[in-house]
Amino acid sequence: MNILGFFVGVGFILGGMMIEGSHPTALLDLPAFMIVIGAAFGAGMVQFPIGTVIGALVRLKWLIAPPRHDLIGQSSLLESMLQTARQQGLLALENTLGNINDPFTKKGIQMIVDGVDKEQLVALLEAEMEHEEYEEEQYIKVLEGIGGYAPCMGIIGAVLGLIHAMGLLDQPELLGPSIAVAFVATIYGLVAANLLFLPAGNRFKAILHDRLAFKAMTLEGLVSISNGENSMQLKRKLSVYTGQEV
């Protein structure tokens, strides 16, 4: 679980505070949280459409349950369909559609069954891959953008806190705690950026790479099926992605 890294980082920060004699509750400050996180999201909404921002936030669930791409299982499925096509003809693949869970693979097989020629098959599926890559990159940029804005919003929160503290110069007993709370916003901004949003953006880049590799391998297999190639040719092509020896 990648989200575990966030809690490990926060845990060490809190542990260091306690060793120094501070108490973790010193970091609990709702106004600072609202200023930093709320304003960072607001800045993200200025830069990106609201739908893209929401899509990026929805994908934070991937830190707990990232998408899985079974390259070896997909390789076996493509090899099985190739055997079916060679033995029974391309139209026989229609009977396998119910056993295919991946929409990209199902779409490709359906096009083969419908008699779409190889060039058009490749063009359509590559266009879909390019669209997905562009869309996912926008979500990644949202997280990177919010991660970039959060520390700046932390500084704004600290300045606002100091402005409030300056109003307490006639109450020395309240001045110290007010200044301490002012810097909590800076901590929120740095932690949100460097332990959540920026690492999440980089993690999602790796997930996107894996998804595109899965689809590229699938496309190779679909082309081989359309061309009527033999199983050994297909295995050699797919071994580039699976790492299996042929």
Order of alpha helices (4+ residues) and beta strands (2+ residues): alpha-alpha-alpha-alpha-alpha-alpha-alpha-alpha-alpha-alpha
